[in-house]
Amino acid sequence: MQRTQNSLPARLARQNPTTVFLVTLLVALVAFFTPGVLGGLLTLLLAAGVAALLVTTWAVQTPPTRVIRLLVLTLLVTAGLVKLL
């Protein structure tokens, strides 16, 4: 299967890493410090983004990187569910 120029990996590669990091950090901080259901939903939204990144880049990641990303995903989902309940 050949990827087109507008595929998700191609779009991710064109993004400024500093901007992506800062936006992700901002969303994470808002999610972690927002109480209640809204904070839980934002945390789960962040987990969905990590899951999408994990699925998209799975084939090119080394096994240790996969383990770390799965651990981060598990922690985000757990934190989001704890905030919801």
GIMOPE-V599009 format. One record per backbone hydrogen bond with DSSP energy under -1.0 kcal/mol. NH is the residue of the N-H (numbers start at 1). CO is the residue of the C=O. If there is no record, write none. Layout:
nh:NH co:CO
nh:NH co:CO
//
This chain:
nh:7 co:4
nh:11 co:7
nh:12 co:8
nh:13 co:9
nh:14 co:10
nh:15 co:12
nh:20 co:16
nh:21 co:17
nh:22 co:18
nh:23 co:19
nh:24 co:20
nh:25 co:21
nh:26 co:22
nh:27 co:23
nh:28 co:24
nh:29 co:25
nh:30 co:26
nh:31 co:27
nh:32 co:28
nh:33 co:29
nh:34 co:30
nh:40 co:36
nh:41 co:37
nh:42 co:38
nh:43 co:39
nh:44 co:40
nh:45 co:41
nh:46 co:42
nh:47 co:43
nh:48 co:44
nh:49 co:45
nh:50 co:46
nh:51 co:47
nh:52 co:48
nh:53 co:49
nh:54 co:50
nh:55 co:51
nh:56 co:52
nh:57 co:53
nh:60 co:57
nh:61 co:58
nh:66 co:62
nh:67 co:63
nh:68 co:64
nh:69 co:65
nh:70 co:66
nh:71 co:67
nh:72 co:68
nh:73 co:69
nh:74 co:70
nh:75 co:71
nh:76 co:72
nh:77 co:73
nh:78 co:74
nh:79 co:75
nh:80 co:76
nh:81 co:77
nh:82 co:78
nh:83 co:79
nh:84 co:80
nh:85 co:81
//
